[in-house]
Amino acid sequence: MNPAPETAKPRTAIVIGGGPAGLMAAEILSTAGIKVTLHERMPSVGRKLLMAGRGGLNLTHSEAFTTFLTRYGVGAEPLRHALESFSPTAMREWAGSLGQETFVGSTGRVFPRAMKASPLLRAWLGRLAGRGVTIVTRSLWRGWDAGGALLFQAADGTQWIAGADITILALGGASWPRLGADGGWVPYLQSRGIAVAPLQPANCGFTIGWSALFRDRFAGQPLKNITLSYATWRIPGEAMITTEGIEGGAIYALSAALRDGIARDGAANLTVDLRPDLSLDELARRLEQPRRGQSLANHLRKATGLAPVAINLLREVSGNTLPEQPRALAGLIKALPLRLIATSGIARAISTAGGVPFSELDDNLMLRAIPGVFVAGEMLDWEAPTGGYLLQGVLATGAAAARGALAYISR
């Protein structure tokens, strides 16, 4: 009598990091029948996703894909395949499969109807549980032991090792470390001979060095309907005065260039057009009107429509001595110079630049130096502005790493 055939042992995977990239990798792998264990150092997963969703979860962008791809700068070509495979259209379909219908906003950005992350995350975790994904929280990855096994540490200091057929690293960058990503993985990869580009703040604010009077009175107030210019870039939008300097959507769109300019030149000279909807000639004409006993501040407010924060920003930059000649004052309004001297720091940045260079990976996002180990999300050396590009890139690389891992074990 012939013995019964042995049952094939299920393939296993360990995903390290419970952010969007790790969760997406776990979804792709578990759908393919892989037994997945996901480790997260925090008490719960998806914390940065929930934070991002507080102001309306910007999933992706609806612009043409050729334009969409350019938003990733030098990372566009390395990310092309991942973004084509998990495109903005695929993102919307995926959200819909979780019961989260999406819509396109007036600026082309895509949001879930719920305008927050918690319903999507709950449905997502329910799907993962249904597919057998095990999530281990308060499990801190500590690199590899001497034998090459994955080393983990519990909150009480207890350590243990684990192994699997494949490993996906999705530990994030180093921004908002209180939400879980602190860049602590860098020395572990470097110890295995893997180059890591220095982690830097992306989509960040900048330090200017306001006077105490301006800082105390106007920190937290917005500059609306402005246009920022730096080098060849010209970005319309809004910004926010902070205690240190300035931040906001238009600033974030320029942050990579501004950050690199500060590193190169010691400072970055940003130009602000406070009334981009009015020409220099029209502003000058309005300012030429008689004051009729009004203070200069009231004259400016009535003639130009500038908010108090903008008027006082003019004073701050000009040393509290505004030009008397109307055309010169109009010129200052149209081209107000701000000298940025530093970034606001990586802990306050929205995202992280730097990380594992694509040269350290094969086409499937597997580390060349450690076969069977894949990298996804903000750990990779790419950056993109806010507007849906960040989350799209994170989820797309999570899916790409998982597909690469499936191809690897199929061989």
RACORJO-V778613 format. One record per residue. N is the residue number from 1. RES is the residue in one letter. D_LAST is the distance of its C-alpha to the last C-alpha in Angstrom with 1 decimal. Layout:
N,RES,D_LAST ; N,RES,D_LAST
//
This chain:
1,M,33.0 ; 2,N,29.2 ; 3,P,27.6 ; 4,A,25.8 ; 5,P,22.0 ; 6,E,20.5 ; 7,T,19.3 ; 8,A,15.6 ; 9,K,15.8 ; 10,P,15.1 ; 11,R,12.5 ; 12,T,14.7 ; 13,A,15.4 ; 14,I,18.5 ; 15,V,20.0 ; 16,I,23.0 ; 17,G,25.7 ; 18,G,27.4 ; 19,G,28.3 ; 20,P,27.3 ; 21,A,24.0 ; 22,G,22.9 ; 23,L,24.2 ; 24,M,22.4 ; 25,A,19.0 ; 26,A,19.9 ; 27,E,20.9 ; 28,I,17.8 ; 29,L,15.6 ; 30,S,18.2 ; 31,T,18.5 ; 32,A,15.0 ; 33,G,15.9 ; 34,I,14.8 ; 35,K,17.6 ; 36,V,18.9 ; 37,T,21.7 ; 38,L,23.3 ; 39,H,25.8 ; 40,E,28.8 ; 41,R,31.6 ; 42,M,34.3 ; 43,P,36.0 ; 44,S,34.3 ; 45,V,31.6 ; 46,G,32.2 ; 47,R,35.4 ; 48,K,35.2 ; 49,L,34.3 ; 50,L,37.4 ; 51,M,39.5 ; 52,A,38.4 ; 53,G,39.4 ; 54,R,42.9 ; 55,G,44.2 ; 56,G,42.2 ; 57,L,38.4 ; 58,N,37.6 ; 59,L,34.1 ; 60,T,33.8 ; 61,H,36.0 ; 62,S,37.0 ; 63,E,37.7 ; 64,A,36.2 ; 65,F,32.6 ; 66,T,33.6 ; 67,T,36.1 ; 68,F,33.9 ; 69,L,31.4 ; 70,T,34.2 ; 71,R,34.9 ; 72,Y,32.0 ; 73,G,33.7 ; 74,V,31.7 ; 75,G,28.7 ; 76,A,28.8 ; 77,E,26.5 ; 78,P,23.7 ; 79,L,23.9 ; 80,R,24.4 ; 81,H,21.0 ; 82,A,20.9 ; 83,L,24.5 ; 84,E,24.0 ; 85,S,21.2 ; 86,F,23.3 ; 87,S,26.7 ; 88,P,30.2 ; 89,T,30.5 ; 90,A,27.3 ; 91,M,28.8 ; 92,R,31.9 ; 93,E,30.2 ; 94,W,28.2 ; 95,A,31.5 ; 96,G,33.2 ; 97,S,30.7 ; 98,L,31.9 ; 99,G,35.4 ; 100,Q,36.2 ; 101,E,37.8 ; 102,T,38.0 ; 103,F,40.7 ; 104,V,41.4 ; 105,G,44.1 ; 106,S,46.8 ; 107,T,44.8 ; 108,G,41.7 ; 109,R,39.9 ; 110,V,38.0 ; 111,F,38.9 ; 112,P,38.5 ; 113,R,41.9 ; 114,A,42.1 ; 115,M,42.2 ; 116,K,40.5 ; 117,A,37.2 ; 118,S,38.1 ; 119,P,37.8 ; 120,L,34.4 ; 121,L,33.2 ; 122,R,34.7 ; 123,A,33.0 ; 124,W,29.6 ; 125,L,29.9 ; 126,G,31.0 ; 127,R,27.9 ; 128,L,25.6 ; 129,A,27.7 ; 130,G,27.4 ; 131,R,23.7 ; 132,G,23.9 ; 133,V,23.3 ; 134,T,25.2 ; 135,I,27.1 ; 136,V,28.7 ; 137,T,31.5 ; 138,R,33.5 ; 139,S,30.4 ; 140,L,30.5 ; 141,W,27.6 ; 142,R,28.9 ; 143,G,26.0 ; 144,W,24.4 ; 145,D,26.3 ; 146,A,26.7 ; 147,G,23.8 ; 148,G,21.4 ; 149,A,21.6 ; 150,L,22.5 ; 151,L,26.3 ; 152,F,28.3 ; 153,Q,32.0 ; 154,A,34.1 ; 155,A,37.3 ; 156,D,39.4 ; 157,G,37.7 ; 158,T,35.7 ; 159,Q,32.4 ; 160,W,29.3 ; 161,I,25.7 ; 162,A,22.5 ; 163,G,18.8 ; 164,A,15.7 ; 165,D,11.9 ; 166,I,12.4 ; 167,T,15.7 ; 168,I,17.3 ; 169,L,20.7 ; 170,A,23.2 ; 171,L,26.5 ; 172,G,28.6 ; 173,G,31.1 ; 174,A,34.5 ; 175,S,36.8 ; 176,W,38.6 ; 177,P,37.6 ; 178,R,39.7 ; 179,L,37.1 ; 180,G,34.3 ; 181,A,32.8 ; 182,D,34.6 ; 183,G,32.2 ; 184,G,32.2 ; 185,W,28.5 ; 186,V,29.4 ; 187,P,30.5 ; 188,Y,27.4 ; 189,L,25.2 ; 190,Q,27.8 ; 191,S,28.0 ; 192,R,24.4 ; 193,G,25.5 ; 194,I,24.3 ; 195,A,27.0 ; 196,V,28.4 ; 197,A,30.9 ; 198,P,34.0 ; 199,L,34.1 ; 200,Q,37.0 ; 201,P,38.7 ; 202,A,37.8 ; 203,N,39.8 ; 204,C,42.6 ; 205,G,46.3 ; 206,F,48.5 ; 207,T,51.6 ; 208,I,54.9 ; 209,G,57.6 ; 210,W,60.0 ; 211,S,63.5 ; 212,A,64.1 ; 213,L,66.2 ; 214,F,63.6 ; 215,R,60.8 ; 216,D,62.7 ; 217,R,63.9 ; 218,F,61.0 ; 219,A,57.7 ; 220,G,55.7 ; 221,Q,57.4 ; 222,P,55.5 ; 223,L,56.2 ; 224,K,55.7 ; 225,N,55.4 ; 226,I,55.0 ; 227,T,53.2 ; 228,L,51.6 ; 229,S,51.4 ; 230,Y,49.7 ; 231,A,49.1 ; 232,T,48.0 ; 233,W,46.9 ; 234,R,49.2 ; 235,I,48.0 ; 236,P,50.2 ; 237,G,49.9 ; 238,E,51.2 ; 239,A,51.3 ; 240,M,52.5 ; 241,I,54.9 ; 242,T,53.8 ; 243,T,55.6 ; 244,E,53.8 ; 245,G,53.6 ; 246,I,51.7 ; 247,E,48.5 ; 248,G,47.4 ; 249,G,45.4 ; 250,A,46.9 ; 251,I,46.5 ; 252,Y,42.8 ; 253,A,42.2 ; 254,L,43.7 ; 255,S,42.5 ; 256,A,39.9 ; 257,A,42.5 ; 258,L,45.2 ; 259,R,43.2 ; 260,D,42.4 ; 261,G,46.0 ; 262,I,47.3 ; 263,A,45.0 ; 264,R,46.2 ; 265,D,49.9 ; 266,G,50.8 ; 267,A,51.5 ; 268,A,50.7 ; 269,N,53.5 ; 270,L,52.8 ; 271,T,55.2 ; 272,V,56.0 ; 273,D,57.8 ; 274,L,59.5 ; 275,R,60.8 ; 276,P,58.4 ; 277,D,60.1 ; 278,L,63.4 ; 279,S,64.3 ; 280,L,66.0 ; 281,D,69.2 ; 282,E,69.2 ; 283,L,68.7 ; 284,A,71.5 ; 285,R,73.7 ; 286,R,73.2 ; 287,L,73.8 ; 288,E,77.0 ; 289,Q,78.6 ; 290,P,81.4 ; 291,R,80.5 ; 292,R,83.7 ; 293,G,83.8 ; 294,Q,80.1 ; 295,S,78.1 ; 296,L,75.5 ; 297,A,72.8 ; 298,N,74.4 ; 299,H,74.9 ; 300,L,71.2 ; 301,R,70.1 ; 302,K,72.4 ; 303,A,72.0 ; 304,T,68.2 ; 305,G,66.8 ; 306,L,65.0 ; 307,A,64.2 ; 308,P,65.8 ; 309,V,62.5 ; 310,A,62.3 ; 311,I,66.0 ; 312,N,65.7 ; 313,L,62.6 ; 314,L,64.8 ; 315,R,67.3 ; 316,E,64.8 ; 317,V,63.4 ; 318,S,66.9 ; 319,G,68.4 ; 320,N,70.3 ; 321,T,72.3 ; 322,L,71.4 ; 323,P,72.7 ; 324,E,76.0 ; 325,Q,75.6 ; 326,P,73.9 ; 327,R,71.7 ; 328,A,70.5 ; 329,L,69.7 ; 330,A,67.9 ; 331,G,65.9 ; 332,L,64.9 ; 333,I,63.7 ; 334,K,61.6 ; 335,A,60.1 ; 336,L,60.2 ; 337,P,58.6 ; 338,L,56.5 ; 339,R,55.4 ; 340,L,52.1 ; 341,I,51.9 ; 342,A,48.8 ; 343,T,45.9 ; 344,S,46.6 ; 345,G,43.9 ; 346,I,40.3 ; 347,A,41.1 ; 348,R,42.9 ; 349,A,40.5 ; 350,I,38.6 ; 351,S,35.4 ; 352,T,34.0 ; 353,A,33.3 ; 354,G,31.4 ; 355,G,28.4 ; 356,V,25.0 ; 357,P,25.2 ; 358,F,22.5 ; 359,S,22.6 ; 360,E,21.0 ; 361,L,17.9 ; 362,D,15.3 ; 363,D,15.3 ; 364,N,13.3 ; 365,L,15.9 ; 366,M,14.0 ; 367,L,16.5 ; 368,R,16.1 ; 369,A,18.0 ; 370,I,16.1 ; 371,P,12.3 ; 372,G,11.3 ; 373,V,14.8 ; 374,F,15.6 ; 375,V,19.1 ; 376,A,21.0 ; 377,G,24.7 ; 378,E,27.7 ; 379,M,26.0 ; 380,L,24.9 ; 381,D,27.7 ; 382,W,29.1 ; 383,E,32.1 ; 384,A,33.9 ; 385,P,37.2 ; 386,T,38.1 ; 387,G,38.4 ; 388,G,35.1 ; 389,Y,33.0 ; 390,L,32.0 ; 391,L,30.7 ; 392,Q,28.9 ; 393,G,27.1 ; 394,V,26.3 ; 395,L,24.9 ; 396,A,23.0 ; 397,T,21.2 ; 398,G,20.5 ; 399,A,18.9 ; 400,A,17.0 ; 401,A,15.6 ; 402,A,14.5 ; 403,R,12.8 ; 404,G,11.1 ; 405,A,10.1 ; 406,L,8.8 ; 407,A,6.6 ; 408,Y,5.5 ; 409,I,5.2 ; 410,S,3.8 ; 411,R,0.0
//
